[in-house]
């Protein structure tokens, strides 16, 4: 039953907004009167006379608002409400019932209804309720739009972040509830340094943009195997890079680092053959305890490894001839020989060597593959 005499003509919804409204009621007189009033307001009206039909119509049209009677055939209004909220958290829902029950009202609100109206209701009240509920709907939509923009901005920042450091490191830092702090911890790590040999003379022969393109091609070629073999790129330094293979991330860090180096050599050799290029690379690998963490200042940090063992890996790379992989005795001692030899990787001992910055000789080994006894590409 609807009280028509109380209907005021001056109650309007916000602006000229036209809504898609689903009326769910098994009383034809109620449907007819409410439909007539809401259509006069410019809204598009859809109807259902039982719970099952209500769900089907809702899924088909995705209305802005549902006026949902609680007592309807096949499936009661509360069950319909639960189904609606499983797929749509935004649409407005006003529960309607001839049963005056605070318990029903509470259950309706807890199930996700925006309002509860008892029959008989005045049209003035239902129109005001619709306006209030649609204010909630607009706010929910606005919040969703804002959240989408925040998510898009966060995704962009995440992608940018991963361009400047290893994705695995970036993900770990992003998971932390607080900002990174300066400092680190001692870890067993295998360190790799790679450098493109004689790149400076080559750069003198090319235009700057040609140098950049050539450098990017080679760096893309040689850095790809690093994450594929359990390491991460620490930093790119001109025509070379530093990569880390920490034990806590990869128990086979030494073996995987050496395998990675031989893969890099084979890929460069294939590229050179296909492009008639003279470029060679040299690699130094060492394993030891280093401090791994955030180094720098409060304003600018770099997640890296620091220590004498890191320096030794660099010295090995610098002391090698063009086209050589040199590893230290500490790395050699941790290698899984069966794995490497199964991949046609051989290791020759070069004997103790004095490297820059160290007074004590270091045991150095030469790694090569595919029968290249001279270690050149």
Secondary structure, DSSP 8 states (H G I E B T S, - for coil): -EEGGG--TT---STT---EEEEE-S-HHHHHHHHHHHHHTT-EEEEESBHHHHHHHHHHH--SEEEEESS-BSS-HHHHHHHHHHH-SSSEEEEEESS--HHHHHHHHHTT-SEEEESSEEHHHHHHHHHHHHHHHHHHHHHHHHHHHHHHHHHHHHHHHHHHS-HHHHHHHHHSSS---SEEEEEEEEEEEEEETTHHHHHHTS-HHHHHHHHHHHHHHHHHHHHHTT-EEEEEETTEEEEEEETTT-TTHHHHHHHHHHHHHHHHHHHHHHHT----EEEEEEEEEEEEEEEE-SSSEEEEEESHHHHHHHHHHHHS-TT-EEEEHHHHHT--HHHHHHTTEEEEEEEEE--TT-SS-EEEEEEEETT-TT---
